[in-house]
Amino acid sequence: MFILWAIITGLIIGALAKLIMPGPDPGGIIVTMLLGIAGAVLASWIGQSLGWYERGQSAGFIASILGAILILAIYRMFRHGPPRTV
């Protein structure tokens, strides 16, 4: 049941991250789910490292969205390279 819940919330979180930060990103529903799940894991890890969450406690919904946005921004930075000036 936990895996199903992680997939559903990952899809919602990934979709919201892509909605907040639109752009030409490859991938469909699977990539969106993985983005959301990775964002939740990243937010949980950062929160536990900073002492915001106890060991084994997961991040909240907003922190997970912020984690997914951070991963999306890093992906775009490495995919497209630094911004070019004319």
Backbone as ProteinMPNN parsed JSONL, in Angstrom:
{"seq_chain_A": "MFILWAIITGLIIGALAKLIMPGPDPGGIIVTMLLGIAGAVLASWIGQSLGWYERGQSAGFIASILGAILILAIYRMFRHGPPRTV", "coords_chain_A": {"N_chain_A": [[0.822, -1.191, 0.0], [2.023, 1.184, 0.675], [3.757, 1.705, -1.459], [1.984, 2.202, -3.561], [0.741, 4.53, -2.592], [2.986, 6.241, -2.571], [3.497, 6.416, -5.312], [1.165, 7.652, -6.279], [1.13, 10.121, -4.842], [3.6, 11.04, -5.713], [3.108, 11.447, -8.424], [1.258, 13.552, -8.309], [2.756, 15.547, -6.985], [4.958, 15.835, -8.75], [3.586, 16.701, -11.048], [2.575, 19.153, -10.145], [4.993, 20.493, -9.664], [5.991, 20.682, -12.281], [3.988, 22.268, -13.305], [4.286, 24.647, -11.879], [6.815, 25.354, -12.697], [7.073, 25.715, -15.716], [8.054, 24.393, -18.922], [9.975, 23.068, -21.705], [10.142, 19.925, -21.165], [11.352, 16.631, -21.442], [9.706, 13.442, -21.396], [7.04, 11.602, -19.952], [4.286, 10.575, -18.052], [5.582, 8.78, -16.347], [8.14, 9.871, -15.888], [7.321, 12.209, -14.649], [6.178, 11.178, -12.301], [8.46, 10.009, -11.14], [9.982, 12.3, -10.747], [8.435, 13.651, -8.814], [8.507, 11.779, -6.672], [11.269, 11.649, -6.2], [11.666, 14.312, -5.466], [10.263, 14.407, -3.04], [11.782, 12.617, -1.538], [14.255, 13.946, -1.525], [13.546, 16.337, -0.175], [12.817, 15.263, 2.302], [15.272, 14.181, 3.119], [16.915, 16.494, 3.268], [15.48, 17.934, 5.204], [15.696, 16.189, 7.423], [18.447, 16.247, 7.767], [18.834, 18.884, 8.54], [17.514, 18.906, 10.892], [14.806, 19.37, 10.988], [12.951, 17.387, 10.663], [12.222, 14.271, 12.251], [14.127, 11.208, 12.429], [13.149, 8.96, 9.95], [10.78, 10.258, 9.502], [8.717, 11.735, 7.053], [8.858, 14.344, 4.552], [6.736, 17.238, 4.293], [3.918, 18.157, 2.177], [4.292, 20.612, 0.776], [7.049, 21.012, 1.089], [7.936, 18.802, -0.334], [7.121, 19.458, -2.924], [8.779, 21.686, -3.318], [11.246, 20.377, -3.236], [11.01, 18.802, -5.56], [10.905, 20.828, -7.479], [13.466, 21.876, -7.157], [15.02, 19.693, -8.029], [14.141, 19.584, -10.692], [15.052, 22.075, -11.604], [17.838, 21.738, -11.358], [18.2, 19.637, -13.168], [17.457, 20.914, -15.57], [19.447, 22.858, -15.672], [21.797, 21.368, -16.094], [21.129, 20.101, -18.443], [20.592, 22.081, -20.373], [22.689, 23.823, -20.021], [24.582, 26.74, -18.908], [22.939, 29.976, -18.771], [22.916, 31.884, -21.781], [24.486, 34.889, -22.802], [24.012, 37.695, -24.889]], "CA_chain_A": [[0.0, 0.0, 0.0], [2.915, 2.338, 0.74], [4.271, 1.969, -2.799], [0.895, 2.828, -4.32], [0.604, 5.899, -2.081], [4.148, 7.007, -3.032], [3.334, 6.661, -6.743], [0.094, 8.631, -6.463], [1.581, 11.433, -4.387], [4.688, 11.446, -6.598], [2.513, 11.975, -9.65], [0.669, 14.858, -8.005], [3.838, 16.482, -6.676], [5.685, 16.083, -9.989], [2.747, 17.512, -11.933], [2.542, 20.52, -9.614], [6.31, 21.101, -9.897], [6.064, 21.058, -13.697], [3.036, 23.355, -13.512], [4.891, 25.85, -11.308], [8.03, 25.647, -13.457], [6.818, 25.153, -17.044], [9.141, 24.407, -19.885], [10.019, 21.887, -22.576], [10.81, 18.798, -20.512], [10.993, 15.344, -22.025], [9.152, 12.466, -20.468], [5.609, 11.643, -19.723], [3.761, 10.366, -16.713], [6.561, 8.057, -15.537], [9.158, 10.843, -15.483], [6.671, 13.113, -13.703], [6.087, 10.452, -11.027], [9.804, 9.887, -10.569], [10.359, 13.634, -10.3], [7.742, 13.903, -7.559], [9.025, 10.891, -5.632], [12.626, 12.111, -5.887], [11.535, 15.574, -4.738], [9.868, 14.098, -1.663], [12.94, 12.006, -0.872], [15.24, 15.016, -1.315], [13.048, 17.228, 0.875], [12.918, 14.531, 3.573], [16.681, 14.069, 3.489], [17.388, 17.816, 3.683], [14.812, 18.245, 6.47], [16.284, 15.39, 8.497], [19.816, 16.735, 7.971], [18.766, 20.17, 9.234], [16.838, 18.718, 12.172], [13.402, 19.77, 10.896], [12.174, 16.165, 10.771], [12.851, 13.175, 12.979], [14.553, 10.087, 11.582], [12.02, 8.166, 9.497], [9.634, 11.123, 9.218], [8.811, 12.246, 5.69], [8.62, 15.774, 4.37], [5.366, 17.617, 4.008], [3.525, 18.304, 0.777], [4.931, 21.801, 0.19], [8.484, 20.751, 1.021], [8.144, 17.852, -1.427], [7.024, 20.217, -4.175], [10.012, 22.468, -3.43], [12.296, 19.429, -3.594], [10.841, 18.451, -6.968], [11.293, 22.009, -8.258], [14.92, 21.939, -7.092], [15.545, 18.662, -8.928], [13.834, 20.014, -12.053], [15.961, 23.18, -11.932], [19.178, 21.172, -11.548], [18.149, 18.901, -14.435], [17.462, 21.878, -16.678], [20.732, 23.536, -15.7], [22.784, 20.494, -16.713], [20.685, 19.741, -19.78], [20.698, 23.222, -21.272], [23.904, 24.579, -19.777], [24.35, 28.056, -18.311], [22.261, 30.916, -19.679], [23.812, 32.593, -22.701], [24.252, 36.332, -22.948], [24.316, 38.132, -26.256]], "C_chain_A": [[0.869, 1.26, 0.0], [3.423, 2.711, -0.652], [3.212, 2.662, -3.655], [0.706, 4.273, -3.894], [1.761, 6.774, -2.56], [4.018, 7.343, -4.513], [2.277, 7.742, -6.984], [0.538, 10.017, -6.024], [2.736, 11.943, -5.241], [4.175, 12.037, -7.892], [1.939, 13.366, -9.42], [1.757, 15.9, -7.768], [4.63, 16.825, -7.933], [4.901, 16.953, -10.958], [2.683, 18.959, -11.458], [3.879, 21.226, -9.823], [6.458, 21.534, -11.349], [5.1, 22.188, -14.027], [3.612, 24.679, -13.02], [6.083, 26.305, -12.144], [7.882, 25.077, -14.87], [8.041, 25.251, -17.95], [9.137, 23.134, -20.694], [10.813, 20.755, -21.922], [10.384, 17.502, -21.181], [10.372, 14.439, -20.964], [7.677, 12.679, -20.249], [5.273, 11.413, -18.268], [4.773, 9.666, -15.801], [7.629, 9.011, -15.017], [8.576, 11.824, -14.468], [6.546, 12.456, -12.333], [7.452, 10.352, -10.355], [10.313, 11.224, -10.047], [9.716, 13.949, -8.95], [8.26, 13.055, -6.414], [10.427, 11.327, -5.22], [12.599, 13.431, -5.125], [11.145, 15.355, -3.283], [11.027, 13.49, -0.884], [13.994, 13.066, -0.571], [14.807, 15.947, -0.191], [13.122, 16.556, 2.244], [14.358, 14.463, 4.046], [17.231, 15.407, 3.982], [16.776, 18.179, 5.04], [15.374, 17.47, 7.641], [17.706, 15.846, 8.797], [19.84, 18.04, 8.756], [18.047, 20.08, 10.578], [15.376, 19.141, 12.164], [12.481, 18.574, 11.092], [12.95, 15.142, 11.586], [13.262, 12.089, 11.987], [13.331, 9.232, 11.242], [10.775, 8.982, 9.178], [9.795, 11.71, 7.819], [8.478, 13.735, 5.648], [7.149, 16.023, 4.09], [5.144, 17.843, 2.52], [4.25, 19.469, 0.117], [6.431, 21.603, 0.071], [8.804, 19.769, -0.095], [8.054, 18.534, -2.778], [8.288, 21.05, -4.383], [11.197, 21.576, -3.793], [12.226, 19.03, -5.057], [11.23, 19.617, -7.873], [12.816, 22.14, -8.281], [15.546, 20.909, -8.03], [15.304, 19.044, -10.383], [14.763, 21.144, -12.499], [17.381, 22.668, -12.18], [19.241, 20.404, -12.861], [18.231, 19.858, -15.619], [18.803, 22.58, -16.794], [21.784, 22.669, -16.4], [22.408, 20.12, -18.142], [20.923, 20.875, -20.769], [21.992, 24.011, -21.102], [23.584, 25.936, -19.165], [23.652, 28.98, -19.292], [23.275, 31.673, -20.533], [23.466, 34.069, -22.759], [24.677, 36.724, -24.361], [25.12, 39.391, -26.215]], "O_chain_A": [[0.506, 2.275, -0.595], [3.511, 3.892, -0.988], [3.518, 3.601, -4.389], [0.529, 5.151, -4.739], [1.545, 7.932, -2.918], [4.388, 8.44, -4.93], [2.478, 8.641, -7.801], [0.345, 10.988, -6.756], [2.846, 13.147, -5.474], [4.731, 13.008, -8.404], [2.117, 14.258, -10.249], [1.683, 17.011, -8.295], [4.944, 17.993, -8.159], [5.463, 17.833, -11.61], [2.731, 19.885, -12.268], [3.908, 22.419, -10.125], [6.982, 22.612, -11.63], [5.362, 22.982, -14.931], [3.444, 25.712, -13.667], [6.329, 27.503, -12.281], [8.501, 24.062, -15.19], [8.928, 26.082, -17.754], [8.374, 22.213, -20.401], [12.024, 20.652, -22.115], [9.202, 17.295, -21.457], [10.52, 14.679, -19.766], [7.155, 13.789, -20.351], [5.893, 11.982, -17.37], [4.809, 9.939, -14.601], [7.984, 8.965, -13.839], [9.264, 12.225, -13.529], [6.78, 13.104, -11.312], [7.582, 10.582, -9.153], [10.996, 11.276, -9.024], [10.382, 14.455, -8.046], [8.435, 13.554, -5.302], [10.742, 11.37, -4.031], [13.419, 13.648, -4.233], [11.644, 16.045, -2.393], [11.232, 13.808, 0.288], [14.565, 13.08, 0.52], [15.622, 16.309, 0.658], [13.451, 17.206, 3.236], [14.642, 14.663, 5.227], [17.932, 15.456, 4.993], [17.476, 18.675, 5.923], [15.519, 18.015, 8.735], [18.129, 15.835, 9.953], [20.755, 18.279, 9.544], [17.977, 21.063, 11.316], [14.764, 19.259, 13.226], [11.375, 18.71, 11.614], [14.181, 15.149, 11.605], [12.795, 12.064, 10.848], [12.575, 8.832, 12.128], [9.81, 8.444, 8.635], [10.888, 12.133, 7.443], [7.899, 14.294, 6.579], [6.415, 15.116, 3.698], [6.067, 17.732, 1.714], [4.77, 19.325, -0.989], [7.028, 21.983, -0.936], [9.845, 19.893, -0.741], [8.828, 18.223, -3.683], [8.812, 21.116, -5.495], [12.058, 21.978, -4.575], [13.255, 18.927, -5.725], [11.827, 19.405, -8.928], [13.392, 22.479, -9.315], [16.497, 21.22, -8.747], [16.181, 18.845, -11.223], [15.21, 21.164, -13.646], [18.05, 23.119, -13.11], [20.227, 20.506, -13.591], [18.993, 19.63, -16.559], [19.253, 22.87, -17.903], [22.571, 23.172, -17.202], [23.286, 19.85, -18.963], [21.403, 20.645, -21.879], [22.346, 24.798, -21.979], [22.415, 26.242, -18.928], [23.755, 28.796, -20.505], [24.349, 32.05, -20.063], [22.294, 34.445, -22.765], [25.594, 36.139, -24.936], [25.481, 39.927, -27.263]]}, "name": "protein", "num_of_chains": 1, "seq": "MFILWAIITGLIIGALAKLIMPGPDPGGIIVTMLLGIAGAVLASWIGQSLGWYERGQSAGFIASILGAILILAIYRMFRHGPPRTV"}
